[in-house]
């Protein structure tokens, strides 16, 4: 299962490694929309596509970043259907 908290670069790289393993390297994200302000946050909507256990998966996801000093320091990801990677 990929849900959970990931803190630090190693944990985040590990998450993406698990994502690629779960999808057999087929994961692809296409950026659909971005909203941001100059001070605090950004929001992105993406279409995520992959193959999991031999079946195609396509979801629309929202990523919200808390920004400090121009860098994302925290990200929340909301999947249209978070059960598809299980």
C-alpha positions in Angstrom: 0.0 0.0 0.0 1.4 3.4 -1.0 -0.6 5.7 1.3 1.1 7.2 4.3 3.4 9.9 5.4 6.8 10.2 3.7 9.4 12.5 5.3 12.7 13.3 3.7 14.2 12.7 0.3 15.0 9.0 0.9 11.4 8.3 1.9 10.0 10.2 -1.1 12.3 8.5 -3.5 11.3 5.2 -1.9 7.6 6.1 -2.5 8.3 6.6 -6.2 10.2 3.4 -6.3 7.2 1.6 -4.8 4.9 3.3 -7.3 7.0 2.1 -10.2 7.2 -1.4 -8.8 3.4 -1.5 -8.3 2.7 -0.3 -11.8 5.5 -2.3 -13.5 7.1 1.0 -14.6 3.9 2.1 -16.5 3.0 5.1 -14.2 2.5 8.3 -16.2 1.2 11.6 -14.9 -0.1 14.3 -17.2 -0.5 17.8 -15.8 -4.0 19.2 -16.4 -4.1 22.5 -14.4 -2.0 24.5 -11.9 -3.1 27.2 -9.5 -0.7 29.0 -7.2 -0.1 32.1 -5.2 3.1 34.0 -4.4 3.1 33.2 -0.7 1.8 30.0 0.5 0.5 27.3 -1.7 0.1 25.6 -5.1 -2.5 23.2 -6.4 -2.0 20.9 -9.4 -4.5 18.6 -11.1 -3.1 15.6 -13.0 -4.3 12.6 -14.9 -2.5 9.5 -13.7 -2.4 6.4 -15.9 -0.8 3.0 -15.4 -1.3 -0.7 -15.5 -1.8 -2.5 -12.2 -2.2 -6.3 -12.0 -2.8 -6.4 -15.8 -5.6 -3.9 -15.8 -5.5 -0.3 -17.0 -5.9 2.4 -14.3 -6.8 6.0 -15.0 -7.5 8.6 -12.3 -7.7 12.4 -11.9 -5.7 13.5 -8.8 -5.1 16.7 -7.0 -1.8 17.7 -5.4 -1.6 20.6 -2.9 1.7 22.0 -1.8 2.5 24.1 1.2 5.4 26.4 0.1 8.0 28.1 2.2 10.8 30.2 0.7 9.9 29.1 -2.8 10.1 25.4 -2.1 7.4 22.8 -1.5 7.8 21.7 2.1 4.6 19.6 2.4 2.4 17.9 -0.2 -1.0 16.4 0.1 -2.2 14.1 -2.7 -5.9 13.3 -3.2 -6.6 10.4 -5.5 -9.9 10.1 -7.3 -9.8 6.4 -6.3 -7.1 5.4 -3.9 -8.0 1.7 -4.0 -6.7 1.2 -7.6 -3.1 0.7 -6.5 -3.9 -1.8 -3.8 
